[in-house]
Amino acid sequence: MTGSSLTAGWPPLVPPFDPVDASTALLLVDLQVFDCARDRGWGPVLASRYPELYRHYYDRLDRIVLPRLSALLRTWRSHGLPVIHLSVGPHLADGSDMLGDRTRATGAAVPPVPPFGTPDHAAMPELAPDIGELRLNKTTRSAFTSTGIDAHLRQLGMRQLIIGGVLTNSCVESTARDATDRGYRVTLLADGAASFDRESHEASLACFARLFGAVAQCGDIVARLDGTTDRPIATTTTTGDLS
C-alpha cells in the first residue's frame, strides 16, 4: 500500500458501518467503451505513449475489475436493489458543454470525450444498464455537480452507496467524496475500480478509507448479499490484484 508511514496509524474518521442494507444503491461510474476497451478511447493513446500504463490498466480491467463488477451486478440485481449507471460525455457534438479542464484539453495525448449517443460513449456490454435502471450522463468528474443524482437517490430513499468504476482517482473519487459531503455513507470497491497506475489507485483508496468512508472487496459484498457470511465486512486499502 502506498502512503506516508506518518499517517498509517491514524484511525478512520468515519465510524464502521454495514455497507449493505435496503437503503444502499450500487453506483457504477463511467464503465464505457471509451474508458474500458483496449482499442478505443484511451487505449491507443496509452499503448503508443505510455505502454506500461496501458498494460497495467487494461490488464487490471480485463482480469479483475470488469469480471468482479459483473458478478456483483448480477447478485445485486437478483436481490432487487437499485443500480445507477453513470456515464461521462458532452451532449453537444463540439464538446462545448463539458465543464472544467476537459473543455480546453487538446492534443493527441488527451483523446476527446465522446458525445452522448456515440458508440464510444456506450456502456461496456457486460455492465450495460438493464431495463428499469437509471443511467445518468455527467459533464463533470463528480456526478453530483452536473446531474440530478442527489434528487434521484433521495426519492428512492437511499442513504448509502457502493461505488465502482473508473478512474479511481478521478471520477470515482470525486463522486464518492461529494456523496459523503451530502450525508451518504459510501463504500468504494477496491477490486471494482482502476486507475492508469497502481500508486494513484492505492493512494485514493487509502485517503478515502481514512477520512471519508469505507473500502471493501466485491466478493465480500456478494457474500453478504447471498447470506454466506454475517461477519462485518472488513475495510481495506489494498488493490485486490490477482497474482
C-alpha positions in Angstrom: 0.0 0.0 0.0 1.2 3.5 -0.8 1.0 6.4 1.7 3.1 8.1 4.3 4.2 5.9 7.3 3.5 9.0 9.4 -0.3 8.7 8.9 -0.5 4.9 8.5 -1.6 4.5 12.2 -4.3 7.1 12.1 -7.8 5.7 13.0 -10.5 6.1 10.4 -12.5 9.3 10.8 -15.8 7.6 9.9 -17.0 5.0 12.4 -17.5 1.5 10.9 -20.9 0.8 9.3 -22.6 -2.1 7.5 -22.3 -1.1 3.8 -25.2 -3.3 2.7 -28.8 -2.7 3.6 -32.2 -1.8 2.0 -31.1 1.8 1.7 -28.0 1.0 -0.4 -27.6 1.7 -4.1 -24.8 0.4 -6.4 -23.2 3.2 -8.4 -21.2 2.3 -11.5 -19.0 5.1 -12.8 -18.0 5.6 -16.4 -17.7 2.0 -17.4 -17.9 3.0 -21.1 -16.2 1.8 -24.3 -14.1 5.0 -24.3 -12.6 4.2 -20.9 -12.6 0.4 -20.9 -12.0 -1.0 -24.4 -8.3 -1.6 -25.3 -8.7 -0.5 -28.9 -10.9 2.6 -28.3 -10.6 5.9 -26.5 -7.7 6.0 -24.1 -6.4 2.6 -25.4 -4.4 3.6 -28.5 -3.1 6.7 -26.7 -1.8 4.8 -23.7 -0.4 2.0 -25.9 1.6 4.3 -28.1 2.8 6.8 -25.5 2.7 5.0 -22.1 2.9 1.3 -22.7 3.4 0.4 -19.1 0.3 2.3 -18.0 -1.6 0.6 -20.9 -0.6 -2.9 -19.8 -1.4 -2.2 -16.1 -4.7 -0.5 -16.7 -6.3 -2.8 -19.3 -4.9 -6.0 -17.7 -6.5 -4.9 -14.4 -9.8 -4.1 -16.1 -9.9 -7.4 -18.0 -8.7 -9.7 -15.2 -10.2 -8.1 -12.2 -12.4 -5.1 -12.4 -14.9 -6.0 -15.1 -15.4 -9.6 -14.1 -15.8 -8.8 -10.4 -18.2 -5.9 -11.0 -20.2 -8.1 -13.4 -20.5 -10.8 -10.7 -21.5 -8.2 -8.1 -24.0 -6.6 -10.5 -25.7 -10.0 -11.2 -26.1 -10.6 -7.5 -27.2 -7.1 -6.7 -29.9 -7.3 -9.4 -31.1 -10.7 -8.1 -31.8 -9.0 -4.7 -33.8 -6.2 -6.3 -31.6 -3.5 -5.1 -31.2 -0.2 -7.1 -28.4 0.3 -9.6 -27.4 3.7 -11.0 -25.1 3.8 -14.1 -23.0 7.0 -14.7 -21.5 8.0 -18.0 -19.5 11.0 -18.9 -19.5 13.0 -22.1 -20.9 16.1 -23.8 -24.3 16.3 -25.2 -23.2 18.7 -27.9 -21.1 17.4 -30.8 -18.4 20.0 -30.3 -18.0 19.2 -26.6 -18.6 22.8 -25.6 -21.0 21.8 -22.8 -18.3 19.8 -21.0 -17.3 21.7 -17.9 -13.8 22.2 -16.5 -10.4 21.3 -18.0 -11.7 18.7 -20.4 -13.3 21.5 -22.5 -9.8 23.1 -23.0 -7.8 19.8 -23.3 -6.2 19.5 -26.7 -3.5 17.3 -28.4 -3.1 13.7 -29.2 -2.2 12.8 -25.6 -5.8 13.6 -24.4 -8.4 12.0 -26.6 -11.7 13.9 -26.8 -14.5 12.6 -24.6 -17.1 11.1 -27.0 -20.5 12.8 -27.1 -23.7 11.2 -25.7 -25.1 8.6 -28.0 -22.0 7.8 -30.0 -20.5 4.2 -30.0 -17.6 5.1 -27.7 -19.9 6.7 -25.2 -21.9 3.4 -24.8 -21.6 1.2 -21.7 -19.4 -1.9 -21.8 -21.8 -4.8 -22.8 -21.2 -6.8 -19.6 -22.1 -3.8 -17.4 -24.8 -2.2 -19.6 -27.9 -0.8 -17.8 -30.9 -3.2 -17.6 -34.5 -2.1 -18.2 -35.6 0.0 -15.2 -32.1 1.1 -14.2 -31.1 4.7 -14.3 -28.3 5.9 -16.5 -27.2 9.5 -15.8 -24.8 11.3 -18.0 -22.5 13.9 -16.4 -20.3 16.6 -17.9 -18.0 16.8 -14.9 -16.0 14.4 -12.9 -18.4 14.3 -10.0 -22.0 13.2 -10.7 -23.3 15.5 -8.0 -22.1 18.6 -9.9 -23.8 18.0 -13.3 -26.6 15.5 -12.8 -29.7 15.1 -10.7 -28.4 12.1 -8.9 -28.9 13.5 -5.4 -32.6 14.1 -6.0 -32.9 10.6 -7.5 -31.2 8.9 -4.5 -33.3 10.8 -2.0 -36.5 10.0 -3.9 -35.5 6.3 -3.8 -34.8 6.5 0.0 -31.1 5.7 -0.5 -28.7 6.6 2.4 -25.7 4.5 1.4 -23.7 4.0 -1.8 -21.3 1.3 -3.0 -19.2 2.7 -5.8 -17.0 1.1 -8.5 -15.7 2.2 -11.9 -13.0 4.3 -13.4 -10.9 6.2 -12.8 -10.4 5.6 -9.1 -8.5 8.9 -8.6 -10.8 11.0 -10.8 -14.5 10.5 -11.4 -14.9 7.7 -8.8 -13.2 9.6 -6.0 -14.8 12.9 -6.9 -18.3 11.4 -6.9 -17.7 9.5 -3.7 -16.3 12.5 -1.8 -19.2 14.7 -2.9 -21.6 12.0 -1.7 -20.1 12.0 1.8 -20.5 15.7 2.0 -24.2 15.3 1.3 -24.6 12.8 4.1 -24.4 9.5 2.3 -22.4 6.6 3.8 -20.1 5.4 1.0 -18.1 2.3 0.3 -15.5 2.2 -2.5 -14.8 -1.2 -4.2 -11.1 -1.8 -4.1 -11.2 -4.5 -6.8 -14.0 -2.8 -8.6 -12.1 0.3 -9.7 -9.0 1.1 -11.6 -6.6 3.9 -12.4 -3.9 4.2 -15.0 -1.2 3.4 -12.3 -1.3 1.4 -9.1 0.1 4.2 -7.0 -2.8 6.6 -7.8 -5.4 3.9 -7.2 -4.0 2.9 -3.8 -3.5 6.5 -2.7 -7.1 7.3 -3.4 -8.3 4.2 -1.5 -6.1 4.9 1.5 -7.2 8.5 1.8 -10.9 7.6 1.3 -10.8 4.9 4.0 -9.0 7.2 6.4 -11.2 10.3 6.0 -14.4 9.7 4.1 -15.9 6.2 4.3 -15.1 2.5 3.7 -13.3 0.4 1.2 -14.3 -3.2 0.5 -13.9 -6.1 -1.9 -16.6 -7.1 -4.4 -16.6 -10.7 -3.1 -17.3 -9.6 0.4 -20.4 -7.7 -0.8 -21.6 -10.7 -2.8 -21.1 -13.0 0.2 -23.2 -10.7 2.5 -26.0 -10.4 -0.1 -26.1 -14.2 -0.6 -26.1 -14.8 3.2 -22.9 -16.9 3.2 -21.5 -14.7 5.9 -22.9 -12.4 8.6 -19.5 -11.1 9.7 -18.7 -7.4 9.4 -17.3 -6.6 6.0 -13.7 -5.7 6.5 -12.5 -2.5 5.1 -9.2 -2.5 3.2 -6.9 -0.2 1.2 -5.4 -3.0 -1.0 -6.0 -3.2 -4.7 -7.3 -6.7 -4.7 -5.0 -7.7 -7.5 -4.6 -11.3 -8.6 -1.1 -12.6 -8.5 
